């Protein structure tokens, strides 16, 4: 019997589908009386109709949901592109603002030193280590830059050109242990040498040496480059005295100096294109 049903299951399935179709057609005509067999068949078909209706409704809902999702994805893509465009415009405005600020700052620096031959230079990279404080500028020998030329930032000494190549140059800052400059006090003209110091440089400070014990140097004194400073023209701001300390030899003293140019890496600097011998 089982083998018989298995061999003819396709025929039974087709017959059942046909009967269901007939019953579904008959059910749409009002006023038609059904036989007991037809009513029994309707008992089977009606739930199937409901199930099919529910399935169709579910498919329609899913299709509508997929359509909404596609619309949302398209809108999200458009919003993402708009955000990218606005960010690019914002970056361009920021760059334009920074460029304007740099040019204004450069003009102000030149106006502070109208008698000095200078060119502006943008700082392009920094090369700091535990013992060194250096950065590179976008000016080189093709622009007239050479070793030992003074570097100014704001209205003060920032460093000196150490090496110059065709398109760029390396600058050692005033905090570098290899930097030194002869200075004098604005108040008393007391003289000394301001230099970079590894330990003090970590705190953004400088050291002033070769101050005689009789020299009148006190905290708050402003220091300028002196006439005896190699490479630097006289009268450029260097720093301010923070404290003064006697040395063990009893004949000299030293001072701790705060640099006038600050410790931050500048965006633009002035290169003094005339080396003072």
C-alpha positions as CSV (number, residue, x, y, z in Angstrom):
1,X,0.0,0.0,0.0
2,X,2.8,2.4,0.9
3,X,4.6,1.5,-2.3
4,X,1.4,2.2,-4.3
5,X,1.0,5.6,-2.7
6,X,4.6,6.5,-3.3
7,X,4.3,5.6,-7.0
8,X,1.2,7.7,-7.5
9,X,1.9,10.7,-5.1
10,X,2.4,13.1,-8.0
11,X,-1.0,12.1,-9.4
12,X,-2.6,12.6,-6.0
13,X,-0.9,16.0,-5.6
14,X,-2.1,17.2,-9.0
15,X,-5.7,16.0,-8.3
16,X,-5.7,17.7,-4.9
17,X,-4.6,21.0,-6.4
18,X,-7.3,20.8,-9.1
19,X,-10.0,20.1,-6.5
20,X,-8.8,23.1,-4.5
21,X,-8.9,25.3,-7.5
22,X,-12.4,24.2,-8.3
23,X,-13.6,24.9,-4.8
24,X,-11.9,28.3,-4.8
25,X,-13.7,29.2,-8.0
26,X,-17.0,28.1,-6.7
27,X,-16.6,30.0,-3.5
28,X,-16.6,33.3,-5.3
29,X,-20.2,32.8,-6.7
30,X,-22.7,33.9,-4.0
31,X,-26.0,32.1,-3.7
32,X,-24.7,28.8,-4.9
33,X,-25.6,25.8,-2.7
34,X,-22.8,23.3,-2.1
35,X,-23.1,19.6,-1.6
36,X,-21.8,17.8,1.5
37,X,-18.7,16.9,-0.5
38,X,-18.2,20.4,-1.6
39,X,-18.6,21.7,1.9
40,X,-16.0,19.2,3.1
41,X,-13.7,20.4,0.4
42,X,-14.4,24.0,1.4
43,X,-13.4,23.1,4.9
44,X,-10.0,22.2,3.6
45,X,-9.7,25.0,1.0
46,X,-10.7,28.0,3.2
47,X,-7.8,27.7,5.6
48,X,-5.5,27.4,2.5
49,X,-7.0,30.6,1.1
50,X,-6.4,32.4,4.3
51,X,-2.9,31.1,4.5
52,X,-2.2,32.1,0.9
53,X,-3.7,35.6,1.6
54,X,-1.5,36.0,4.6
55,X,1.5,34.9,2.6
56,X,0.8,37.3,-0.1
57,X,0.4,40.1,2.5
58,X,3.7,39.1,4.1
59,X,5.4,39.2,0.7
60,X,3.9,42.6,-0.1
61,X,5.1,43.9,3.3
62,X,8.5,42.6,2.8
63,X,8.7,44.1,-0.7
64,X,7.6,47.5,0.7
65,X,10.2,47.2,3.5
66,X,12.9,46.3,0.9
67,X,11.8,49.3,-1.2
68,X,12.0,51.6,1.9
69,X,15.5,50.2,2.8
70,X,16.7,50.8,-0.7
71,X,15.4,54.4,-0.5
72,X,17.1,54.9,2.8
73,X,20.4,53.5,1.6
74,X,20.2,55.8,-1.4
75,X,19.4,58.8,0.9
76,X,22.3,57.8,3.2
77,X,24.7,57.6,0.3
78,X,23.6,61.0,-0.8
79,X,24.0,62.4,2.7
80,X,27.4,60.8,3.0
81,X,28.6,62.4,-0.2
82,X,27.2,65.8,0.9
83,X,29.1,65.5,4.2
84,X,32.3,64.6,2.4
85,X,31.8,67.7,0.1
86,X,31.1,70.0,3.1
87,X,34.2,68.6,5.0
88,X,36.4,69.3,1.9
89,X,35.0,72.8,1.7
90,X,35.6,73.3,5.4
91,X,39.2,72.1,5.1
92,X,39.8,74.4,2.2
93,X,38.4,77.4,4.2
94,X,40.6,76.4,7.1
95,X,43.7,76.2,4.9
96,X,42.8,79.6,3.4
97,X,42.4,81.0,6.8
98,X,45.7,79.6,8.0
99,X,47.4,80.9,4.8
100,X,46.0,84.3,5.5
101,X,47.1,84.2,9.1
102,X,50.6,83.1,8.1
103,X,51.0,85.8,5.5
104,X,49.7,88.4,8.0
105,X,52.1,87.2,10.6
106,X,55.0,87.2,8.1
107,X,54.2,90.8,7.1
108,X,54.1,91.9,10.8
109,X,57.5,90.3,11.4
110,X,59.0,92.1,8.4
111,X,57.6,95.4,9.7
112,X,59.3,94.9,13.0
113,X,62.7,94.5,11.3
114,X,62.5,96.9,8.3
115,X,66.2,97.4,8.1
116,X,67.1,93.7,8.0
117,X,67.3,91.8,4.7
118,X,64.9,88.8,5.2
119,X,62.8,86.2,3.4
120,X,59.9,84.3,4.8
121,X,60.0,80.6,5.1
122,X,57.4,78.0,6.1
123,X,58.3,75.3,8.6
124,X,57.8,71.9,6.9
125,X,58.9,69.4,9.5
126,X,60.4,69.0,12.9
127,X,63.4,66.9,14.0
128,X,63.4,66.8,17.8
129,X,65.3,64.3,19.9
130,X,66.1,64.2,23.6
131,X,69.3,66.2,23.0
132,X,68.3,68.2,19.9
133,X,65.7,70.8,19.0
134,X,65.5,71.3,15.2
135,X,63.2,71.8,12.3
136,X,63.3,72.2,8.5
137,X,62.2,75.1,6.4
138,X,61.1,75.1,2.8
139,X,63.8,77.6,1.7
140,X,67.3,76.5,0.5
141,X,70.4,77.7,-1.4
142,X,68.3,78.4,-4.5
143,X,66.5,81.0,-2.4
144,X,69.7,82.5,-1.0
145,X,69.7,80.6,2.3
146,X,73.0,79.6,3.7
147,X,74.4,78.1,6.9
148,X,74.7,80.4,10.0
149,X,71.9,82.7,8.9
150,X,69.7,83.8,11.9
151,X,66.1,82.7,12.2
152,X,63.5,84.9,13.7
153,X,60.0,84.0,14.9
154,X,57.5,86.6,16.0
155,X,59.8,89.4,17.1
156,X,62.7,87.4,18.6
157,X,65.5,85.0,17.9
158,X,64.3,81.5,17.2
159,X,67.5,79.8,16.0
160,X,70.1,79.6,13.2
161,X,70.5,77.7,10.0
162,X,72.7,74.7,10.5
163,X,72.7,73.2,7.0
164,X,71.3,74.4,3.8
165,X,70.4,72.3,0.7
166,X,69.0,73.4,-2.6
167,X,65.3,73.3,-1.7
168,X,65.3,73.3,2.1
169,X,67.4,73.9,5.2
170,X,67.8,72.6,8.8
171,X,67.4,75.0,11.7
172,X,68.7,74.5,15.2
173,X,66.5,76.3,17.6
174,X,67.6,78.4,20.6
175,X,66.8,75.4,22.9
176,X,69.3,73.2,21.1
177,X,72.5,72.3,23.0
178,X,74.6,73.4,20.0
179,X,73.1,76.9,20.0
180,X,74.7,80.0,21.6
181,X,74.5,83.8,21.1
182,X,76.2,86.8,22.8
183,X,73.7,89.0,24.6
184,X,73.5,92.1,26.8
185,X,71.0,93.4,29.3
186,X,68.7,96.2,28.1
187,X,68.7,97.7,31.6
188,X,72.5,97.6,32.5
189,X,74.2,96.4,29.3
190,X,75.7,93.6,31.3
191,X,76.9,90.9,28.9
192,X,77.0,87.1,28.7
193,X,76.4,84.1,26.5
194,X,73.0,82.5,26.2
195,X,73.0,78.9,25.1
196,X,70.9,75.8,24.9
197,X,71.1,73.3,27.7
198,X,69.9,69.7,27.6
199,X,68.4,69.6,31.0
200,X,66.9,73.1,30.9
201,X,65.8,72.6,27.3
202,X,63.3,70.0,28.5
203,X,61.6,72.7,30.5
204,X,61.8,75.2,27.6
205,X,64.5,77.3,29.3
206,X,68.0,78.6,28.5
207,X,71.2,79.2,30.4
208,X,73.3,82.4,30.4
209,X,76.9,82.0,31.3
210,X,80.1,84.1,31.5
211,X,78.4,86.7,33.7
212,X,80.9,88.4,36.0
213,X,80.2,88.4,39.7
214,X,80.0,92.2,39.6
215,X,77.5,92.3,36.7
216,X,74.2,93.8,37.6
217,X,71.8,91.1,36.4
218,X,68.4,90.6,38.1
219,X,65.2,88.6,37.3
220,X,63.1,90.4,34.8
221,X,66.0,91.8,32.8
222,X,65.4,91.7,29.0
223,X,68.3,90.4,26.9
224,X,69.1,91.4,23.3
225,X,71.8,90.2,20.9
226,X,75.0,92.2,21.5
227,X,77.5,93.8,19.1
228,X,79.9,90.9,19.8
229,X,77.4,88.2,18.7
230,X,78.7,86.4,15.6
231,X,76.1,85.8,12.9
232,X,73.4,87.9,14.6
233,X,72.8,91.6,14.1
234,X,72.6,93.5,17.4
235,X,69.4,94.4,19.2
236,X,67.3,91.3,18.5
237,X,65.2,90.0,21.5
238,X,66.6,86.8,23.0
239,X,64.9,86.3,26.3
240,X,64.1,87.3,29.9
241,X,66.1,86.6,33.1
242,X,64.1,84.3,35.5
243,X,66.8,83.8,38.2
244,X,70.5,84.4,38.9
245,X,72.9,82.0,40.6
246,X,76.5,82.4,41.8
247,X,79.0,79.8,40.5
248,X,81.3,77.9,42.8
249,X,84.4,79.7,41.6
250,X,83.1,82.9,43.2
251,X,84.0,85.1,40.2
252,X,81.1,84.4,37.9
253,X,77.4,83.7,38.0
254,X,74.9,82.2,35.6
255,X,71.2,82.9,35.0
256,X,68.1,80.9,33.9
257,X,66.5,82.5,30.8
258,X,63.0,82.2,29.3
259,X,63.3,82.5,25.5
260,X,61.4,85.4,24.0
261,X,60.4,83.4,20.9
262,X,58.6,80.7,23.0
263,X,59.1,77.0,22.8
264,X,56.4,76.2,20.2
265,X,57.3,75.3,16.7
266,X,56.3,78.2,14.5
267,X,54.4,77.9,11.2
268,X,56.4,80.7,9.5
269,X,59.8,82.2,10.2
270,X,62.0,84.9,8.9
271,X,65.5,84.1,7.6
272,X,68.0,87.0,7.9
273,X,69.9,86.6,4.7
274,X,72.9,88.6,5.8
275,X,75.4,86.9,8.1
276,X,77.2,89.2,10.5
277,X,80.9,88.4,10.7
